[in-house]
Amino acid sequence: MTCVDLTCPDTAQVFLSRIHSSFAQDARPAYRTDTGDLTFAALHDASAALTEKLRAVPNAQDRAPVLIWGHKDLRYPVAYWACLLSGRALVPVEPETPRERMRQIAQTCGASTVLVASGSEDDITHVTATFRDSELTVLTVDTEARPTGPVPVAVPDPRDVAYIMFSSGTLGQPKGIQVTYANLIDFVGWLDNLLPEPAMQAVSGNIRHCFDVSLFELWTSWTRKLPITALDHANFAVSTFYVQRLQKDGVGLWVSTPSITRLLLKNHRFNGEFLTNLRTFVFCGEPLTKPIVTELFKRFPGCRVVNTYGPTECTVAVTSVDITPEHLEAHGDLPIGYTRAGTRLFARDGGDTGEIMIAGDSVGKGYLNLPEKQSRAFPEPQLYRSGDWGRVDADGLWHFRGRMDREVKVQGVRIDLNDVEAHIRRQPGVEDVVVDTYMLRGEPRALDAYVIGAASEADLAQIARTLEAELPSYLVPRFWYAGFAMILNNNSKLDRSRLAEASKVAGFRYVHAQTRATA
């Protein structure tokens, strides 16, 4: 575990210098896309050259944040490292972000510069036009650039902000989540313990860079000098090509949300016979379900499956556990893990069950310019109220029980949607499920269930009948849907906000009529 000395002002500088200097003159690939490769040497030189350009921006001494606009492009890691070297907080922005939202983000964080991590003239024109009426400087990224001389690394205080992630689902004022250099260094140190595998040849590049789970991939690559095989999310529909690239590049570490892996499992070549180097799977961002792990154990015999949990506010993840066959056989959902070193988890009201509270070195600086949210979520420094229900057993193993804000009232009855989903996930053939309210004239009147894995109307009917035998009838969803395409949000999670669309195109529908009175 890396020790972060907050009293030493050059801690972050030494950390960044050591890693960045190791890239110099290394001709091995650092980042691979379907259009080309970027070597570590080119990453070193181009990021140093871009750092020179950043330092020439007006008022650069203020170290205002920098937006990085782009997706899975060779220019992206160059822009990322230029921000780190210049001591500027980086703010990832995906191309799908609406113009007004981009302007809101820039205004909220006080950005001075936008780096366009794309070689498309249309993209450059789009970003330039978005900020035409602002004072922001728009810079392009050149992967072949070289610095004019040695570029000293900035000396940020470990408590300075390293990056700001804006939550994808926030309406109104964007919610910027600030993570410091100290948090980042602590996370990278934890990776050494989490992933001791020495024989990996390459790392997946599944996660969008606007989602902090991508830090698993980026920093594993950078600290171990391994190439990333980047997935352009526009290519989800042609997964065979990506699987072929994984095989060619010898990817040994797979980092993913469960939703991404569920999509890849539809490809029959996603198995250990074809992907002979792929031995380690790390999951974060969503609850990992038993059917996914069961299928991975079947297709990749002897593989390692690591489940993790953590909010963006606490630097990617704060728990981890290697999933075993015993976990699959046990009652209930899979555990989320044991607390990582330097961090402490506890139930808010004491005991073994309650709101998960997170304290310690992983807890970030908090929300940007949102004092009310800040005071609620961060009651004191290095302490975060997660808003998640959890339970810890006698051995310190944590279990996720769902979000606290998912309790609804349907026709006068309080219902915890997490509990209903948990019962449905235990049914045979169910890979995952989302339960939501059915609204009629603005009021919740019943429950909808969107089931992944059910293959017919009869399957849905059987699940409903089983639930009715186990639960009060008001907890059994009335409207059931299956056979719809999964839509992922920018964080590669199942997009719950788009489920209304799924109800219109679902291949299988079932309306459940109560057969017994409510108890």
C-alpha positions, -999 to 999 in steps of 0.1 A, spaced: 0 0 0 13 34 -10 17 58 20 6 93 12 24 119 34 1 149 34 28 170 51 52 165 22 44 189 -7 63 169 -33 45 136 -27 23 139 -58 51 152 -79 74 123 -71 45 98 -77 37 113 -111 73 118 -122 83 83 -114 55 68 -136 57 93 -164 95 91 -167 93 53 -170 74 58 -203 104 75 -220 119 56 -250 96 26 -244 85 15 -279 59 -10 -265 22 -1 -271 4 17 -243 -30 22 -258 -46 3 -287 -77 12 -307 -91 -4 -338 -74 22 -359 -39 22 -344 -15 21 -314 1 47 -292 35 37 -277 46 46 -242 74 67 -257 49 86 -278 26 90 -247 56 104 -228 67 129 -254 33 140 -266 19 146 -231 50 166 -223 46 187 -254 9 193 -246 19 203 -210 40 231 -226 9 242 -245 -12 241 -213 13 262 -194 11 289 -222 -27 293 -217 -36 327 -202 -37 326 -164 -22 291 -165 -6 298 -131 -41 295 -116 -42 258 -125 -79 260 -134 -95 227 -144 -93 213 -179 -121 195 -198 -110 165 -219 -136 160 -246 -134 126 -263 -140 89 -262 -116 60 -269 -90 78 -289 -52 76 -289 -52 113 -280 -71 106 -247 -42 93 -225 -20 121 -239 -45 147 -227 -49 129 -194 -12 130 -186 -8 166 -197 -34 176 -171 -15 155 -144 19 169 -153 6 205 -153 -12 201 -120 -46 208 -136 -77 189 -124 -90 170 -154 -127 168 -162 -137 140 -186 -166 148 -210 -180 123 -235 -190 133 -270 -226 126 -264 -228 153 -238 -252 180 -250 -237 214 -257 -256 232 -229 -245 205 -205 -209 210 -215 -212 247 -209 -227 241 -175 -199 217 -165 -172 242 -177 -189 270 -157 -194 249 -126 -158 238 -123 -143 271 -136 -125 254 -165 -100 275 -185 -93 250 -213 -108 222 -233 -86 195 -248 -102 178 -279 -91 142 -278 -101 135 -314 -86 140 -348 -119 146 -365 -123 181 -380 -161 178 -373 -154 171 -336 -130 200 -333 -155 223 -350 -183 211 -327 -163 217 -295 -150 251 -308 -185 262 -316 -198 251 -282 -174 274 -264 -172 302 -290 -189 327 -267 -168 319 -237 -132 326 -227 -122 290 -227 -92 280 -248 -97 250 -271 -66 230 -278 -62 199 -301 -40 170 -291 -11 158 -313 2 123 -306 33 129 -326 43 161 -308 76 164 -290 85 189 -262 110 217 -268 129 207 -237 126 191 -203 91 196 -188 91 197 -150 62 181 -133 40 205 -113 42 203 -75 5 199 -65 -4 197 -28 -16 161 -22 -49 177 -11 -53 194 -44 -80 180 -68 -66 156 -94 -99 150 -113 -136 159 -112 -162 134 -123 -196 149 -131 -225 125 -123 -243 114 -155 -278 114 -142 -280 147 -124 -306 172 -135 -303 209 -130 -269 220 -117 -242 194 -126 -228 176 -96 -190 176 -98 -173 150 -75 -137 160 -66 -110 135 -59 -75 146 -47 -40 135 -56 -38 118 -21 -69 98 -29 -55 88 -63 -22 78 -49 -39 57 -22 -60 40 -49 -30 31 -71 -12 17 -41 -42 -5 -33 -41 -19 -69 -7 -35 -61 -25 -56 -35 -57 -62 -54 -41 -74 -86 -8 -92 -78 -9 -111 -111 25 -108 -127 19 -125 -160 -6 -102 -176 1 -92 -212 -26 -66 -217 -55 -48 -200 -91 -43 -213 -103 -9 -221 -140 -14 -216 -150 16 -194 -156 51 -206 -132 76 -192 -160 97 -177 -166 68 -153 -140 64 -125 -141 26 -128 -118 32 -159 -90 40 -133 -87 3 -127 -77 -1 -164 -56 31 -168 -35 28 -137 -29 -9 -141 -16 -2 -176 6 28 -165 21 13 -134 29 -21 -151 37 -9 -186 9 -29 -201 -12 -20 -232 -48 -12 -230 -71 -27 -257 -97 1 -259 -134 -6 -268 -152 20 -288 -187 18 -274 -201 24 -309 -189 -12 -316 -210 -30 -290 -231 -44 -318 -200 -61 -334 -185 -77 -303 -168 -104 -324 -143 -79 -337 -135 -68 -302 -132 -104 -290 -107 -110 -318 -87 -79 -307 -87 -92 -271 -73 -125 -284 -47 -109 -306 -35 -86 -279 -34 -113 -252 -56 -94 -227 -53 -109 -193 -73 -85 -171 -110 -77 -178 -125 -47 -160 -162 -42 -165 -196 -35 -152 -218 -66 -150 -239 -51 -179 -209 -50 -203 -200 -86 -195 -236 -98 -199 -235 -84 -235 -201 -100 -243 -214 -134 -230 -238 -134 -259 -207 -140 -281 -198 -177 -281 -161 -168 -286 -160 -151 -252 -144 -181 -235 -112 -194 -222 -104 -216 -252 -104 -186 -275 -91 -160 -250 -64 -181 -234 -48 -153 -215 -79 -139 -200 -78 -151 -164 -89 -122 -141 -122 -104 -141 -128 -73 -119 -163 -59 -115 -175 -26 -102 -203 -1 -107 -234 -24 -104 -244 -54 -83 -227 -85 -97 -252 -114 -102 -247 -151 -97 -257 -161 -133 -228 -140 -147 -202 -155 -124 -216 -190 -130 -212 -185 -167 -177 -171 -164 -166 -201 -142 -180 -224 -169 -164 -206 -199 -131 -197 -182 -123 -226 -158 -100 -216 -130 -105 -178 -136 -104 -152 -108 -136 -131 -104 -132 -101 -81 -163 -82 -70 -158 -46 -57 -180 -18 -44 -175 19 -40 -190 53 -49 -172 78 -71 -170 100 -40 -146 75 -25 -121 69 -53 -135 41 -74 -139 12 -49 -135 6 -12 -142 -32 -9 -132 -63 -28 -137 -100 -26 -127 -130 -47 -160 -148 -56 -159 -185 -49 -183 -214 -57 -193 -213 -20 -206 -177 -26 -227 -189 -55 -242 -217 -34 -250 -194 -4 -284 -179 1 -288 -143 -11 -269 -120 -34 -231 -120 -39 -210 -102 -13 -193 -69 -22 -161 -75 -2 -138 -67 26 -128 -31 33 -95 -20 17 -66 -8 38 -67 28 49 -105 29 47 -132 20 73 -168 10 67 -195 9 93 -233 10 96 -244 45 105 -266 36 135 -242 9 148 -248 -29 146 -243 -50 114 -270 -34 92 -277 1 80 -265 29 58 -230 23 48 -206 50 61 -172 53 45 -142 69 64 -105 72 57 -80 78 29 -103 69 0 -129 96 8 -126 125 -17 -129 162 -13 -166 162 -21 -190 182 -43 -180 213 -61 -200 244 -52 -229 224 -37 -227 233 0 -261 217 11 -253 184 -6 -218 186 7 -229 190 43 -254 161 41 -231 137 23 -198 146 40 -207 154 77 -170 157 84 -137 155 65 -129 120 52 -164 107 61 -190 99 35 -227 89 38 -232 65 9 -270 64 9 -266 26 4 -280 -1 27 -254 -27 37 -248 -55 61 -215 -68 74 -210 -103 88 -189 -114 117 -158 -119 94 -160 -83 81 -175 -93 47 -200 -67 34 -232 -73 15 -250 -46 -5 -288 -43 2 -296 -16 -23 -301 22 -24 -319 37 6 -340 60 -17 -358 31 -34 -387 29 -10 -420 38 -27 -457 39 -17 -481 22 -40 -518 26 -32 -509 34 4 -485 5 10 -448 11 15 -426 -11 -8 -389 -15 -9 -380 -21 -45 -347 -36 -35 -364 -64 -17 -387 -72 -46 -357 -73 -70 -338 -95 -47 -366 -121 -46 -369 -121 -84 -331 -125 -89 -333 -158 -70 -357 -173 -95 -343 -198 -121 -334 -183 -154 -332 -147 -141 -299 -130 -149 -310 -96 -135 -341 -75 -130 -352 -39 -125 -385 -32 -106 -401 2 -109 -434 18 -103 -463 18 -129 -476 53 -130 -512 62 -138 -523 99 -139 -491 108 -120 -496 83 -92 -479 50 -86 -506 23 -90 -486 -10 -94 -451 -24 -101 -434 -31 -134 -407 -58 -136 -381 -57 -164 -365 -91 -165 -332 -101 -182 -329 -138 -189 -366 -148 -192 -372 -163 -227 -410 -164 -229 -443 -151 -216 -446 -185 -198 -413 -178 -180 -426 -145 -168 -458 -160 -156 -440 -187 -137 -418 -162 -119 -449 -141 -109 -467 -172 -96 -436 -182 -76 -434 -148 -60 -470 -148 -52 -465 -180 -32 -436 -164 -13 -446 -127 -8 -477 -106 -1 -495 -100 -33 -489 -62 -32 -451 -70 -36 -457 -90 -68 -453 -68 -100 -484 -66 -121 -467 -58 -154 -438 -80 -166 -414 -75 -196 -386 -95 -211 -369 -99 -245 -357 -63 -249 -323 -49 -258 -303 -37 -229 -294 0 -231 -263 12 -212 -257 47 -199 -223 65 -202 -211 46 -171 -218 13 -188 -246 4 -164 -281 -7 -173 -299 26 -181 -329 25 -157 -342 58 -171 -347 42 -205 -368 12 -193 -401 29 -204 -388 23 -239 -381 -13 -232 -418 -18 -222 -428 -7 -257 -405 -30 -276 -403 -60 -253 -406 -94 -270 -425 -109 -241 -451 -93 -219 -472 -107 -190 -499 -91 -169 -503 -107 -136 -537 -109 -120 -538 -115 -82 -552 -148 -73 -553 -144 -36 -561 -115 -12 -535 -94 4 -525 -108 37 
